[in-house]
Structure formats: structure tokens, C-alpha cells
């Protein structure tokens, strides 16, 4: 349930309500909006009665929360969450574009792409140092050496780094270099990893699983939030359906649905959603038109020889063209780029 405080409730009254609830063995989560404060209550609520809480000074009313995801719900947090990553604000009227290669292959490749996407207007740089691959014989990434190259690219361009972490054991080394911890689609329900990044101070980009429902995505986000990390962003990256012409099927419905259900920023990955560079432009524009807070796009200077996902990667020139097109779509939906 949530406890809604009166508009004129003071800090002492809010603290008193929290203290009362926590003294009965429950957890509280505070959401302070422009007009009023909301206290989320998590735990076995049989230990307290609604009447006792309603009698506390400053309490206006109590509302039940029926959804299984509590902390991710707009009931708990009506206002949009804005995630600040080294000055990049994700979840505002300005769209956030994350761009870069699927994998860090070598220093020259990454620095070339990093400088190109920076010049085109990207806000953050993506690149995989640890790569989960379907085949054990495919390129698995450079590991810590790749992270060091990413850090060098950040120094060169000023772009914050987004990179994937695959296991709790990898987290300490990835945290040393990354600004955003990406949880890939195959790890969306890796609960040990979700708990670990939930204890991290780093922002988290959580991708939807290949065959996961929207509710399952939000429940995975709940694991991170429940462990103390409120810097969570969600990513719709396409789901597996019976369609075989594209790599996945972009669930464009998920964008407005998530915007209704959760306060967390929502991004779209048109590269994995389509699997074909020629379709990335249309999927990107559709994501922005549907209300996404940002995009994550794969860019490679030589996609024809890329060690992973070359078929869905844009060349820098095409990425630059796409950024100009996105600016027009953003204006049409009252956003900026």
C-alpha cells in the first residue's frame, strides 16, 4: 500500500509515519513530489491497521497497490524518474541517444566510432567488453582490455560509457570503468545479477528478455530497486515471435504501456529489434514517436567485417543522417534531441 501525506505535511510528520511503519517490521520507500509526499509500504501489512496510520498527523489517505511490482509502479512514484549519468539526464524532454559498436574489437575501431557518434550528437557510448553469444565459438569480447579502451574513449570524447555486465563475479571490474551497467536480454531474469547491480551505485540499463512479458520486465526492475538502486532505465529491444524476416519483433506497444505503468525511463533498441541496418531508421523513428525517452543504436565503421552484429550496425554517415531525421520526429512529439 501507499500512504499519501497531506500537502502541508512537514518533514517531522513524514518521519514519524515512516518510524511507525518501520517499527512494525515493514519497509518504507519515500517519494517526494512537487506537491506532496508518498510513502510506499512493503512487507506483511497484517502487523498494522489502516486506522492507526490514518490517525497519524499529516496523513491524508491510504491506497492499496495491487500490482506485484511496487517500487517500479507509478502508484509508488507518480512523477517521472530522471537518471543523471555524468550530466546526461535520461527521462527528460530531451531524448537520449546511446550509440556505438556491439563489441569493442580494438582501440582504433572504438575510438573511430566514438568520435563519429559524438560528432553526430550521441549522448553516450555503448560497447561490449564481455559478450554473451549464442555460439560458444563466437567472439566473446576483450574483457578488461575492452573496458580500458572504453575508458580511453570516454576521456577522448566525454561520452559516458554503457557496457554489459554478465555475472555478479564480473561486476567489480566492470564497475571500475562503466558509467552504466547494461543487463542484457538473456540475463533479464538472472536474479543474482539483478540483486548485485541493485547494490551498485552505477546506473542500470535493463533490457527486456527475448520472450518476457512487460510485467516480467518490471518485476526484474523491482529486484534492482528493492536492493537500493533507483537509477534504473528500461529497454524494449524486440521479442521473439513467429516472424522470421526480422531478428526480433519490436513491441512498439511496450513503450506507451511502460510509460503508463512505471516512472522509470524507457528506451528502444532498434538494432536488436530488427537485425537489419536498413530497418533501423524506421524503427528508431517509431520508437521516438511512441514516446520513448531514448534509443540505443549500434554503429560500426566497418560493419562488413564486424566481429558481431555487423548486419544491424549503421555506418557513421548513416547514423549522422538518422540523427537529423530524429530531430524532426522529436519536434513533432514535443521533445528535443
N, C-alpha and C positions, 0 to 999 in steps of 0.2 A: 504494500500500500504506500501511498504518499500522503504526507502531512503538508497542507498548504497554509502558510502563515499569512496573517493579515498584512496589508500593505504598509502599515505603520509599525510593524513588529521590529523591535530593536535587537541588536546582537545578543544581549543578555537573555532575552526571551527565546531566541533561536537556540542558544547554547543550552538553556535549561531543558528545552524539549529534547534535544539530542541526548543530553545526560540522562534524562528519564528513560528514554528508549534503550540506550546502551546499558544502563544498569539492570535492565531486564533481559540481557543476553542477546540483544539484536544488534545489527549493524545499521549505521545511518550514512547516507550519502547526500551531501548538500549541493543544491543547485540554486545559485543566486542570480536572478534575472534583473531586468531594468526596473521592474515594478514590485516584485515580490519574491520571497524565498520559498523553495520547495525542499522538503526533507524526505528522501526516499528511505523506506524501512525494509530491511531484508532479514529474513530469519523466521523462526516459529512464532507467529503472532498470537498464539494462544496464551502467551505469557502476559499479554497486556490487553486491555479493553479499549474500544474506541472512545467510550465515555470518559475514561480517565485522561486520555490525551486531549480530548476536546475541552476539558476543563482547565488545561494549562494556559496561562496568559499568552496572548499573541496568536493562538491557533484559530484559524478561520474555519477550515473543514478538512475532512479526510476523504480520500478517494481510493478505492481498490484498484489494483493493477492486475488485469487478468492475463496479460501476455507473459510468456515464460522468460523473455529477455526483459530484464528490469532496467538495468543501467543504460542499455542502448536505446531504450524507449523514449519517445518524446513525452510520455507521461511523467517520467522522472526528470527530464531535461527538455523543457519546451523550446528553448532557444537553440539556434544552430551552434554547434561546436566549431570553433576555428582553431586549427592546428598550426602553430608557428614553428617553422623549420628554418632556423638561421635567417629570420627576416622574411621568408616566404610564407604568406598567410594562405592556408588552404581552407576553403569553406566560406570565402567572402564573395562579393560580386565579381571579383577578378578571377577568371579561370586560371588554373594551374596546369601547365604542360610539362610533363616529365618525358625526356627523350634520351635515347642512346642505344647502343647495341645490346643484343640479347646477352652476349658473352664478352668479357674482356679477353681479347686474344693476344694482344701485345701492346706495348707502350705507344708506338706510332699510330696504330689503329684507333686506340681510345682517345688520345689527345686530338687527333684529326677530327673525330666525330664530336668530341666535347666542344671544341672551338666552333664547329659549324652550327651545332644546335644552339649554342649560346648566342651566336651572331643572329640566328633566325628568331630568337626571342623565347627560347625554352627557359623554364624557371628552375628545373632540377635535372640532374644527370642520372640515368639508370645504366646499370651494367652488372652482369652476373659474374661473380668470382667463384661461387660454388653452384653448380648446375645440376638439378635433378633431371635426369634423362630417361626416356622410356627404355632405351637400349643401354646395357652396361658397357658397350663398346664405343658409345658416342663420347664426344669431348665433354669432360666433367668439370671444366673450369680450371683456372690457375691457382685457386686457393688464396692464401695470404699474399702471394705475389700480385695477384689481380687486385686485391684490396689496396695494396700500396700504390698501384698505378692509378686506381680511382682517387685515392687521396691526393696524388700529384695533380690529377686533372682538376680537382676542386681548387687547389692552390693556383692553378693557371687561369681558371675561368670564374671562380667564385660561386659555382653552382653546387648546391648541396647534393649529397650522394644518396641514391636509393639502390640498395642491393639486397639480395635474398639471403636469409639465414635458414638452414635446413634442419638443424638439430640443436637441442639445448647445449650440447658439447661444443658446437661451433660459435655459440653466442658471444662468449668473451672476446674472441679475436675479431668477430665482425663488428661488435660494439666499438672497438678501438678506432675503426676507420669510418663507419657508416653514420649518416645523419638520419636515415630512415631504414628500418628493418622491414623487408618485404617477406610476407608469408605467402608462399606460392600456392596455387590451386591444389596441388597434391598433398599439401601439409595443412589445409584449412582445418582439418579435424585431428591434427596432431596435438592432443591436449597437453602433453608435457611441454611441448614447444610454446604453445599459447600461454601457459602459466609462466614460463620463463621470460618471454618478452613482456608479459604483464608486470613483471618486477623490474623491467628495464626503464631507464629514463628516456630512452630513444623513442621517437615516433614510430608507429607501425602502419604499414600498408597491407591490409588483409584482403587477399584475392578469393573470390568465390570458387568453390570446388567445381570440378567438371560436371558432377551430377548432383549438386547440392541445391536444396531449396533456399529461398530467401530467408526463411526462419532459421534454417541451419546455419547460414552465414551469420545472422545476428546472434545466434547462440554462441558461435565461435568468438565473435567480438566480445560477448559477455564474459568469457573466460579471461580475456585480456583486461577488461575494465574491472572485473571483480578482484584482480590481483594488484590493482592500484594504478595502472597506466591508462590515463584518459586521453592520450594522444593517438587516437585510432582513426584510420581512414579506410573506407571500404572500396573494393574494386570489382566491378562487373567485367568479366573477361571472356564471356561466352560460355555456354554449357553444351554438353554432348547430347545430340538428338539423332533422329534417323537420317538427317540431311548429311550427305557426303561431299557435296560440291565445295563447301567451305570447311575449314578446320574445325570450327565450332559454330554454334548459333548464338549471335549476340541477342541477349534478352533485353531489348530496349525497354520493355515494361518495368524491368527491375529498377531503373533509375527513378521514375516518379513514385513507385511503390516504396522504395527505401527512403526517399525524401519525406514521404508521409509518416513512415513508421519510426524513423530514427533521426537523431540530431547530428549524427556523425557525417562528415563529408563523404561524398560518393564520386568515385572516378570511374572512367570507362577505358578499357584496353582494347582498342580496335584492331591491333595487330594480331593478338592471340584469338580474338573473336572471329576473324575472317581467315587468317592464314595466308592471305594473298595481298601483296602490296597494292595491287590495282583497286582493291576494295577498301583500303584503309581510309581514304579521303571521305567516302560516303558514310562509313560507319562513324568516323570522327565527328562529322557534322551532325549526324543523327543523335549522337550522344550529347553534344552541346545543346541541340535544340530540345532534347528531352529533359534537360535540367541538370546535367552532370556538373560537378564542381571542378572537374579537370579531366585530363587524358594522360595516359602513359603509352608512348609510341616508340616502336623500335626503328632505329636509324643506323645505317651502316654505310661506310664509304665505298665498300666493295661487296655488296650483298651476294654477288655471284660466287664468291669464294668464302663466304662467311662460314664459320665452324658450327653455327647453329642458327636456325630460323632466318636464313637469308631470303627465303621466298616471301616472307611477310615484312621485310625491312625496307623502309624508304631510303633512297639516296638523299644526301643533304640538300640537293637542289629541289627535289620534290617535297621534302619536309618544309623548306622555306616557302614554297608555293602554298602548301597546306596551311601554314600559319597565317598567311594573308587571307585565305578563304575563311578560316575560323574566326578571324577578326570581324568579318561581316556577319557571320551567324551569331556571334556573341552580341553584337549591337542589336540584332533583331530580337533577342530574348533578354534585353536589358542587362547584359553582362559586359565586361571588358576583358581584354586579353593582355 
